Amino acid sequence: MPIETKSAIITLVLFVFSFSQEVALRGRVIDTAFAPVEGVIIQLKNIGIADTTGPNGSFKLFEGETVSELKTNLSFPEIEIKGGMLHFQVSSFEEEISIYLNDITGRKIATLINGKFNGGRYSVSMTDYMKNKLPSALYVLSIIRNKIATHYKMFLIEGEAIIVSPVTTNNHRNRILKKTLAVSDTLLVMRDNVLYSRIPVSNLIDSLADIQLILLPTYSFLKINEFPNYCQLDTAYGGLVGGGTAECGPTAVSNGIIWLSNNGFPNLTPRTIDRKKDQFDVIWEIGDDPYMHYRDPWGFTNGLRQFITDKGYDYDTLLYHGPGLVWRIHRGDSLPTIKTIKEGIQDKNIECWLFWICSYNASTDRYSNIVGHWVTFVGYGHDGSIENPDYYILHDPYHPEADHFYTKLEKIETGTISAESSIYPAAGHYKANYLAGRTNIWILRGVVVLKMPGE
């Protein structure tokens, strides 16, 4: 099922001007082919302003002063900035002049001029500081003439320094710096109802910053026909222990192990001409001591870790996202998120889902767990007929009637879950609909993501 996996790089050139709630931020979103990406939401969380990228991939957030209003460079009798040069006028003999550049915290970061000058017009280059040393676009330029100080608010926009307004007293300057330091917000980057990133916006980057984020592919199902789909009830080779009824965990993870064996980690499995028999042997091995003797998240993650290392490989991370006990090094998020799920199937990664199969009592809004069940997550972005970013693709070892199961995930908003002698809040969990029409409800308890080293 060939399709070019789509991804995007979002490049944010941030201009956050933060005096008396003045804010200006703009940028654009491009994909890996440098084409604009439409429909990405950029929002400043606390202030509340937001914009959605249009056909040209651009966005602009502003409140108060905007970038366009700052394009006209103002000139003052004693100072002017043009083409990266700072020009200043001296009217008397041996006038003592010092010019300092202060960052947004009030810290002096550069001495541009310090000495005595006779009458005339002088210039000093700011190019080196603009290109190499200035991490922010907001500065206070201080000019001291014969021990009398004058301060100017200055922005750096696209490599050009722009004088905006004079700041005539130290108190005014200090008030500006205090307001700047108090500003703190979070830039949210969203698309298709998925939060891709949270970027802190504070006095550390409240102006110019080039930030590149890799957005997850909109579609990711190139692996689905590469992953096997072993049925735990299969009687081949004598069948699994107990007829395979309790072997969903080892079977589900074996689908991923076979894929890894075929994609750079050959020592994970036997390498015979009968790959189905090789997988059968893997299920038997990993499903018993010293590996997954227990099928809960603790036993699943510990057993998988030991299996990988016993085969001579290192792994990058092995995390369980969801409620339940796991060893500290395997603890991920408290609940699986869409972002975590989609990230987990990228690159040299494998991912398994653990469901609670539940009955539901509408009068009490309670889901009661009957049994747990592991499946293999193999991709997303297709509903079995057409590309559809709302669908997720599973290999279910207990239900061999379909090569692939396609499901939506619906977030639960209310209720509780009764499972393993505990009561859990149901809100925030997802339920699947790929076995819709059956009596029980499938609630996604957690996901295990194994990330192997890339090339």
N, C-alpha and C positions, 0 to 999 in steps of 0.2 A: 504494500500500500504506500507507494512513494509519495512523499511530500517534502518540500523544503522546509525545514524547521525554522520558524521565524523568531528572531530575537531583536532586541533593540538596545542601543546605548543612549541613555538620557544624559545630556550635557547641560548642566545648570550653571549659568553665569549669574551669580547672585549679587544684586545690589540692594542691600537692606539698609536703608537710611532711617535711623531710629531716634530722631529728635521730636519730642512731644507727639509721639505716635506717628511720625512721618515714616512711611515705608515705601520702598520701591524695589521690586524684584522682577527680573525678566530673564528669559532664556529660550531655548528651543530643544526639541526632542528629535533625534535622528536615529535611524537604524544602522545596522552594520554596513549597509551599502550607501550610507550618508543621505538616504531619503527621509523626508519628514515623517514623523509618526503622529497620527491624529488620535484624540480621545484620551490622552493622559491628563489626569487631574493633578494640579499642583496647588496645595493649600497650606497657608500658615494657620496652624491649629488654633492658637490662642486668640489671635486677632480676628480670625474667621474669614479673611478674604481668600478667594480661590479663583482659579481660571482653568479652563480646559484647552488643551492644545488644539489648534485648528488645522486645516489642510496643510499649512506651511510648517506645522510642528512648533509654532512659537506660542509663548504665553507671556503675560505681564500682570503682575500684581502691584497695586500702588494704593497708597492712602497718604494724602498730603503731597509732599514734593515728589515729582516723577522724574525719570531719566530725561525725558524730552524737555522738561522745563530747565534742566541744568546744562543744556547744550550750549547756551550762550555764555561765553566766558566773560566775566566781569573784570574791569580794570579799575584799579585804585591809584591814587596819585603816587604812592610810593612803591607799588609792586605790580607786576604783570607776569603772567605765565603764558608762553606761546611755544608750540613745537618742542615741548620738553625742556625749555629753557626758562629759568626764573630771572626776570629783569627787575632791578631796583634802582632807584634814583637817590643820589647823594647831593645835597645842596650846600654843605659847609666843608671847611677844611678839617682834615683829620677827624672825621666823625667816626665814633666807635659804633660798629654795627655787628650784631650777631643774628644769624637766622637759623632757627632750629625746626626740625620736623618732629612732632610728637604723635604717638599712636593714640588709639581710642581710649587707652587707659591713662593717658597723661604722661606716659614714659617717653623720654627723649630717645629717638632712634637714629637721628642723623644730625650732624652739625654741617650745615651748608656753607655758612660764612661766619668768620669770627676774626675781626681785626679792625684796623683804622683805614679809612678811605677819604680821599679828597673829592671835591665836587665832580659830578659827572654821572653817567649811566653805566651800570655794571650788570654782568650776566653770570649765571652759574647753571651748569647742566644738572637736570634732575633725572636724566635718562637712566643712569645706573640704578638709582633707587626705585624708579618706576618699574624697571624690568626685572630686577633681581632681589630687591630687599623689602619691597612693600607687600605684606601679606593681606592687607585690607585696603578698602577704597575710601575710608573715612579718616581724615587727619586734621590736626590743628597745626597750622604754620605760625610760628612765633618769630616776630621781628623785634629786636631790642636795639633802640637807637639811644646812645648816651644814657643807658640804664632805664629808658622808658619803653615798656613792652606794649606791642600791639599783636593781637592774635586774629587769625583768619580760619574759618571753616573751609576745608578743601576736600574734594572728592577726586578719586582716581577712576576714570571711566574709559575702558578700552585703551588703556595705556596713555591716556591724556589727562593731565592734572587740570582741575577746574576749580578756581576760586569762587566760592559761593557768596560768602558774606563775611564782613568783619566781626570780630568779637572783641569789644573794646575794653573789657575789664576782666580781671582774674576771676571774679565772682561769677560772671557770665560764663567764662570758660569752664569753671568748675561745675556749674550747674549742667552744662552740656555734657561733660564727661560723666557726671553722676547719672543722668538720664540714660546715657548710652549703656553704662554698666548694668543698669537695672533691667534692660530689655533682654528677655529670654523667650524663645518660642521654638516650635518644632515644625519643620517643613515636611509635609506628608506628600508622598508620590504614589498615586493610585491609578489603576486601570482595570477595567472589567470587574469592578467590585473587589479587587485584590489590592491590599496595601503592600507595595514593593519596598518601601524604605521610609524610615524616619530620620531626618537630618536635623540635629540640634542647631539652632540659630541663636547665637549669643554674642557677647562682646568678642569672642574668638574669631567668628566669621560673620560679623554683621555688616558685610559689604561685599568684597570681591572674592569669589572662590570658584574654581572650576572643579566640579564634582561629576564623576562618571559612574553611572550605575548600570549594571547589566540586568535588563528586564528578562524575566523568564520567557521561554518560548510560548507563543500563543497555542501552538500545537506541538505535542511530543508523543508520537506513537510509532516512530520508526522501529522501536525495539519489540513491538508486540508479537511479531511473527518470529522473532529470534529467541524469545523466551519459550521454553517447553511448557506444557500444561498437563502435568502428570496427575492422574486420578488416584487418590489415596485408597480407593476401593478396588483398584485394578488387581486381578488375580494372577497376572503374569509373574513368572519366576516364583510361584508359590504364594504370592501376595505378601502384604505387610503384616506385621504382628497384630493379632486380634482382628484380622480382616481389614485393618486399616482405619477402623472407625475413629480412633483417637490420634491419628497420625497427620492431622491437618498442618500443624506447625512445621515438622520436618519436611513434609511434602511441599508446602508453600515456599519455604526458604530454599529447597533444593532446585526449584525453577530458576532462582537467581544465581545459585552456585554454578549450575550448568552454564548459564549465560556468561558468568565471569570466567569460567574455565575456557570458554570459546573466545574470550576477548581479553587475553593478556595474562591470565592466571591459570595456566594449564595444570599445575600440580594440585589444584583443589579437588580433582576428580580422577578416576581411572580414565584411560584414553584408549578404549577399544573401539572396534567397528560397530558395536551395538551400544549406541549412546543411551537408549532407554534402559538397558541393563546397568550401564554406568550410573544412571540417576537412581535406579532402584537401590544400588549398593550405597550411594550417598545417603539416601533416606534412612536406610538401616543403620548406617554408621552414626550420623549426626543425631538420630532420634533416640539413641541409647546412651548409657554412661560411657565416657565422662562428660557427655555433651548435653543434649536436651532431654534429660530424663524427666524434667518437669517442664510443662508447657506454658506456664505463666510468663509474664514479661521478664521476671528475674531469670528464670531458667532459660528462656529463649535467647536473651542477650548474652548471658554468660556462656552458654553452650556455643553460640555462633562465634563469639570472640575466641574461645579456646580452639574451635575447629579451624578458624582462619590461621591462627598463629601456629598450630600444630602442623599445618601444611607448609609452613615456612614463609608466610607472608605477613607484612605489616599492613595496617589499615590506617586511614586518616581519622575517621570518627565512626563510632557505633552508638547511636542514640535511640532511646525510646521516648516518644512524645505522647504523654497520656497519663492518667491516674494509675497508681499501683506502685509497688516496691520494685526498684532496680538498684543495682550497684551504683555508687555515686558517679563513676566515670561514664555511665551510660544514661544519666538523667538529662533529658531534653526539656521541651516545653511541657507545662502542666496539661495542656490539651493540644491535639494536632490542629494546625492551621492550614488553610489552602496554600499559603506560601511554602510552608514546610513540606507539604505533600508534593507540590510541583517541583521544588528543588530536589527532593529525594530521589527522583527518577532520572536526573540529568547525569551526564558523564559516565564514569565507571562506578555507578551506584546501583544498589538494589534496595527494594523497599517491600516490606510486608505489613499488612493491616490486620489488626485484631478486632473482631466484632464481638459485641454482646448481642446475642440473639434473644429478644425479649418479648414477653407478652405485655399488653398495655391495658390499664384500667383507667378509663376516661373520667370516672367519678372522682378519683383521687389524683389524677394526672401523674400516675406512677408507672414506670417501666420496670418490669421484674425480669432479671436475667435468668434464662433457662440454661444456656450453655455458651461457651466462648468458641470462636472459630477464626482460624488464620487463613488469609488469602494472599496472593501475590499481586502487587500493583505493578502494572506494566506500561502505563501511558495515559495520556489524556488528550482531549481535543477532538474526539470523534464519537458519534453516537451509533455507529454500525452502518450508517447510510451515507452521511455527509460529515464534513468537518463541523464540530460544534464545541466551542471552548468550555461549555458547562458540563461536559461529560468526562467520566473517569473510567479507565479500562482495567478490568481485573481478570486474573486466572484463579478460579475457585476449584480447589482440589476435591471438593465433595460433590460438585455438580458438573459432571463431564458432558452434559447435554449441549453445551455451547463451547466453542473454541475460546471466545472472549465474551465477557459480560460487560455491558456498558451501563453506567449508572450516574445519576445526578446525586449530589450531596445537599441535603436540606438541613440548615442549622436549627436546632431545637431551642426554643425561647423560654419554655417553662417546664415545671415538673421535676421529678426526682427519679433516680435509678436505684433499684435495690439489687445489689450484687455482692456476692462473697461476704455475706454477713455485715455489709456496710451500706449506707445510704449516701449516694452521690447526687449533687445538683445536676440536672439534665441540661440546663442552659449552657450553651456553648459547644455541646457535642453535635456531631453530624449524624444523620441517619441516611441510609442508602435506599434506593428504590429498585435495585436491579433484580430482585426477586419479588417485585410487586405482585399483589394478588394472593400471596400466601398469608397465613394467619399471623405469623410473627413479624416483629419489627427488628431491622438490623441497625444497630447503633455502633458507630465507629468509636471503639474504646481508645485505641492508640495505634501508632505506627512505629515501626522500627526501620531506621535508615542506616545502611552500611555504606560508607563512602570509602572506596579504595583509591590508592594513589593514581593520578592521571598520568598521561604520557609525558 
